[in-house]
Amino acid sequence: MLRLPPFEYLPARTVADAVKYVADRGADAMLVAGGTDLYPNMKRRQFEPKALIGLRGIRELRGVRGDARTGVTIGAMTVLSDLADHPTLLDHYAGVATAAGLVSSPQLRRMGTIGGNVCVDTRCNYYNQTYSWRKAIGFCMKKDGDTCLVAPGSPRCWAVSSSDTAPALWSLGARVRLVGPAGERTIRFSTLYRDDGIDYLAKQPDEILTDILLPPADGWRSAYLKLRRRGSFDFPVLGVAVAARMDGDVVREARIVLGAVASTPREADRAAAALVGERVTPEVITRVADLAAGPSKPLDNTDFTHPYRKKVTRVFVARALRKIAGLPESGASTAEIG
């Protein structure tokens, strides 16, 4: 049985409490929300904090406020199951509701939070193992070693982004509010991430993500699809988020964001640009899906083979576009690809 290492638990009642605890403890402390990813990582000794700062008691970080006309604010401590069932999200921000409902299992969605999923650690077959397993292969760059075992000649870690909600929120132009000792700032979702398996968040170590801000729906439609081996529990090995602002049946703006294909969610700019000014016809869907597969460059460090996951990108983008346009499902299933 894997056991948690000893640590001090500091329950915060307000954001100010949490900021003070982080400032006082520095690198020795970590924030914990639902703990569904943090605690298993601590048991495997991937994280070894001396103190945990608990955010569960901060009531101001829970809940969904606003509406589709003015925009929606989601508290970082809102559990994923609440978002998956929220009427405003289901009706106007469907990609976010779908992504929240596909994280892990039903039990863990009732514990895991949106803030935790947005900031969840990157993953890799060589990293997400027990301490004994990692020791037997000499450890990897992400923890205790100095070589990336996916690409031994590389100076950086290639662990992949493992958030379901990040691509969906990015595609809808979301922003995040961060609070730290220096004050508060709000940044675009697309600037929250870095393409580095270790230093994957642009958030400062002493900052706390408090809210996620979705802009007014304003004609935007969205969809999210996830590839994983099992129908529940598994992290994504591919996530596809597509969002489009429609004027009748014509696309006026669009974003396509891919998850689990790099250390950061990756935007398919050329594919999205090819949608603008077009009606979503089968011919346009095929062209856009082919373009979206370009930025999808997964490595062989998660489940399934990377060529397969790249092929599935085309299929999932096509399916998401059909969903947004209200067209019937068509084409091969993922089991038939390759």
C-alpha positions in Angstrom: 0.0 0.0 0.0 1.3 3.5 -0.9 1.1 5.9 2.0 1.2 9.7 2.1 4.4 11.2 3.4 4.1 13.4 6.6 3.0 17.0 6.1 1.4 19.9 7.9 -2.1 20.9 6.8 -3.0 24.6 6.9 -6.8 25.2 6.2 -7.4 28.6 4.7 -10.8 30.3 5.3 -10.2 33.3 3.0 -8.1 34.0 -0.1 -6.0 36.3 2.0 -5.3 33.5 4.4 -4.1 31.3 1.6 -1.9 34.0 0.1 -0.3 34.6 3.5 0.3 30.9 4.0 1.9 30.6 0.6 4.1 33.6 1.2 5.2 32.3 4.6 6.0 28.7 3.5 7.3 29.4 0.0 8.6 26.4 -1.9 7.9 24.0 1.0 4.1 24.3 0.5 1.6 23.3 -2.1 -2.0 24.3 -2.6 -4.7 21.5 -2.4 -8.2 21.8 -3.7 -10.0 18.5 -4.2 -6.7 16.6 -4.0 -7.7 13.9 -6.5 -4.4 14.3 -8.4 -2.2 15.8 -5.7 -2.6 13.0 -3.1 -1.8 10.1 -5.5 1.3 12.0 -6.7 2.4 12.5 -3.1 2.0 8.8 -2.4 4.2 8.1 -5.4 6.7 10.8 -4.1 6.3 12.9 -7.2 5.4 15.8 -4.9 6.9 16.0 -1.4 5.6 19.2 0.2 6.2 19.9 3.9 2.9 21.7 4.1 -0.4 21.7 2.3 -2.6 24.8 2.2 -6.2 23.7 1.9 -8.6 25.7 -0.1 -11.8 23.8 0.6 -13.0 26.2 3.3 -12.9 29.3 1.1 -16.6 29.7 0.3 -16.0 32.7 -2.0 -14.2 30.4 -4.5 -17.3 28.2 -5.0 -20.2 28.5 -7.4 -21.1 29.9 -10.9 -22.2 33.5 -11.2 -23.5 35.6 -14.1 -25.3 34.6 -17.3 -24.8 34.0 -21.0 -25.6 37.7 -21.8 -23.0 39.2 -19.5 -20.6 36.4 -19.1 -20.0 33.8 -16.4 -17.6 33.6 -13.5 -16.7 30.2 -12.1 -15.1 29.9 -8.7 -12.0 27.8 -8.8 -13.2 25.5 -6.0 -16.4 24.6 -7.9 -16.5 20.8 -8.3 -16.6 19.4 -11.7 -19.9 17.5 -11.3 -21.7 20.8 -10.6 -20.3 22.3 -13.9 -21.2 19.3 -15.9 -24.9 19.7 -14.9 -25.1 23.5 -14.8 -28.0 24.7 -17.0 -26.2 27.9 -18.2 -23.1 25.9 -19.2 -25.1 23.2 -20.9 -27.1 25.7 -23.0 -24.4 28.2 -23.8 -20.9 26.8 -23.1 -21.5 23.2 -23.9 -17.8 22.4 -24.5 -16.9 23.3 -20.9 -19.8 21.3 -19.5 -18.9 18.3 -21.6 -15.2 18.5 -20.6 -16.0 18.8 -16.9 -18.3 15.8 -17.2 -15.5 13.7 -18.9 -12.9 14.2 -16.2 -12.1 10.9 -14.4 -15.0 9.1 -12.7 -18.3 10.3 -11.2 -17.0 9.9 -7.7 -13.9 12.0 -8.3 -15.8 14.7 -10.2 -17.7 15.3 -7.0 -14.4 16.0 -5.3 -12.2 17.4 -8.1 -12.4 21.1 -8.8 -12.3 23.2 -11.9 -9.2 25.1 -10.6 -7.5 21.8 -9.9 -8.1 20.5 -13.3 -7.0 23.7 -15.0 -3.7 23.5 -13.1 -3.3 19.7 -13.1 0.2 18.3 -13.5 1.5 17.2 -16.8 1.8 13.4 -17.4 4.2 10.9 -18.9 4.5 7.1 -18.8 8.0 7.5 -17.3 6.9 9.9 -14.6 3.5 8.7 -13.4 4.8 5.6 -11.7 5.7 4.5 -8.2 9.0 5.6 -6.6 10.4 2.1 -6.9 9.5 1.8 -10.6 11.1 5.2 -11.3 14.2 4.4 -9.3 14.7 1.1 -11.3 14.9 3.0 -14.6 17.1 5.8 -13.2 14.4 8.4 -12.8 13.5 11.1 -15.4 14.1 14.8 -15.7 10.7 15.7 -14.3 11.5 14.2 -10.9 14.8 13.1 -9.4 16.6 12.6 -12.7 18.3 14.7 -15.4 17.3 13.0 -18.6 14.0 13.1 -20.5 13.4 9.4 -21.2 11.0 10.2 -24.0 13.6 12.2 -25.9 17.0 11.6 -24.2 18.8 14.1 -26.3 16.4 16.9 -25.4 17.2 19.6 -22.9 13.6 19.8 -21.8 10.8 17.6 -20.3 8.1 16.5 -22.8 5.4 15.4 -20.3 2.0 16.3 -21.8 -0.9 18.5 -20.7 -3.5 16.4 -19.0 -6.4 18.8 -18.4 -9.8 18.2 -20.0 -11.2 21.6 -19.2 -8.2 23.7 -20.4 -8.8 23.2 -24.1 -12.5 23.9 -23.8 -12.0 27.0 -21.8 -9.2 28.2 -24.1 -11.4 27.7 -27.1 -14.1 30.0 -25.7 -11.7 32.8 -24.9 -11.8 32.4 -21.1 -9.6 34.4 -18.7 -8.3 33.5 -15.2 -8.1 35.7 -12.1 -4.9 35.2 -10.1 -4.3 36.6 -6.6 -0.9 36.8 -4.9 1.2 38.9 -2.5 1.6 41.6 -5.2 -2.1 41.9 -5.8 -4.6 40.6 -8.3 -4.3 40.2 -12.1 -6.5 38.7 -14.8 -4.9 37.0 -17.8 -6.1 35.3 -21.0 -6.4 31.6 -20.7 -4.0 31.1 -23.6 -1.2 32.8 -21.6 -1.6 30.6 -18.5 0.4 27.8 -20.0 4.0 27.2 -21.1 5.2 24.5 -23.5 7.4 22.8 -20.9 6.6 19.6 -19.1 8.0 20.8 -15.8 7.4 24.6 -15.8 4.0 24.3 -17.5 2.2 27.1 -15.8 2.8 30.9 -16.3 1.1 31.4 -12.9 3.7 32.6 -10.3 4.4 30.0 -7.5 2.9 32.4 -4.9 -0.3 33.1 -6.9 -3.6 31.4 -6.4 -6.1 30.9 -9.2 -9.4 32.2 -7.8 -11.8 32.5 -10.7 -12.4 31.5 -14.3 -14.2 34.1 -16.4 -16.1 33.2 -19.5 -17.1 36.0 -21.9 -20.7 36.5 -23.1 -21.9 33.6 -25.2 -22.7 36.0 -28.1 -23.5 33.3 -30.7 -20.6 31.0 -29.8 -21.2 27.2 -30.0 -18.7 24.7 -28.6 -17.9 21.0 -28.4 -15.3 18.9 -26.7 -14.3 15.3 -27.5 -11.9 13.1 -25.5 -9.9 10.0 -26.4 -9.0 7.5 -23.6 -8.8 3.8 -23.4 -11.5 3.3 -20.7 -14.9 5.1 -20.7 -14.2 6.7 -17.3 -11.3 7.5 -15.0 -8.5 7.8 -17.6 -6.8 11.1 -18.3 -7.1 12.3 -21.9 -4.5 11.1 -24.4 -6.2 13.4 -26.9 -8.7 16.2 -26.3 -10.3 18.3 -29.0 -12.1 21.5 -28.3 -13.9 23.4 -31.1 -15.7 26.7 -30.7 -17.3 28.9 -33.4 -19.3 32.1 -33.3 -22.1 31.6 -35.8 -24.1 34.2 -37.7 -26.9 32.0 -39.0 -25.1 29.2 -40.7 -21.9 31.2 -41.4 -18.8 31.1 -39.1 -17.6 34.5 -38.0 -14.9 33.5 -35.5 -13.5 30.1 -34.6 -10.9 28.5 -32.3 -9.7 24.9 -32.3 -7.6 23.8 -29.3 -6.0 20.4 -28.9 -5.1 18.8 -25.5 -2.7 16.0 -24.6 -0.6 16.4 -27.7 2.1 18.7 -26.1 3.1 20.1 -22.7 0.5 22.8 -23.3 -2.9 22.9 -25.0 -2.1 23.6 -28.6 -4.2 25.9 -30.8 -4.8 25.0 -34.4 -4.8 28.5 -35.8 -4.7 27.7 -39.5 -7.6 25.3 -39.2 -9.7 27.8 -37.3 -8.9 30.5 -39.8 -10.1 28.2 -42.6 -13.6 28.1 -41.0 -14.1 31.9 -40.9 -16.6 33.2 -43.5 -17.6 29.6 -44.4 -20.7 27.5 -44.0 -19.9 24.2 -42.3 -20.3 21.9 -45.2 -18.8 18.4 -45.5 -16.1 19.7 -47.8 -15.1 22.5 -45.3 -15.1 20.0 -42.4 -12.7 17.7 -44.3 -10.4 20.6 -45.1 -10.4 22.0 -41.6 -9.9 18.6 -40.0 -6.8 18.0 -42.2 -5.4 21.4 -41.2 -6.0 20.7 -37.5 -4.0 17.5 -37.6 -0.9 19.6 -38.4 -0.3 21.0 -34.9 -1.1 17.6 -33.4 2.3 16.1 -32.8 1.9 13.7 -29.9 4.9 11.8 -28.6 5.0 8.1 -27.5 4.7 8.9 -23.8 1.1 8.2 -23.0 -1.5 5.6 -24.0 -2.0 4.4 -27.6 0.5 5.1 -30.4 1.2 8.6 -31.4 0.4 8.1 -35.1 -3.0 6.7 -34.0 -3.7 9.7 -31.8 -2.7 12.1 -34.7 -5.2 10.3 -37.0 -7.9 10.5 -34.3 -7.4 14.3 -34.3 -8.9 14.6 -37.8 -11.9 12.4 -36.8 -12.6 14.3 -33.6 -12.3 17.8 -35.2 -14.7 16.6 -37.9 -17.1 15.3 -35.3 -17.0 18.4 -33.2 -17.7 20.6 -36.3 -20.6 18.5 -37.2 -22.0 18.8 -33.7 -21.6 22.6 -33.7 -23.3 22.8 -37.1 -26.1 20.4 -36.2 -25.1 17.9 -38.9 -25.6 14.2 -38.4 -22.6 12.0 -37.3 -20.6 10.6 -40.2 -17.4 8.8 -40.9 -15.3 6.1 -39.3 -15.2 5.4 -35.6 -11.9 5.8 -33.8 -11.7 2.0 -33.6 -11.6 1.9 -37.4 -8.8 4.4 -37.9 -5.5 3.3 -39.1 
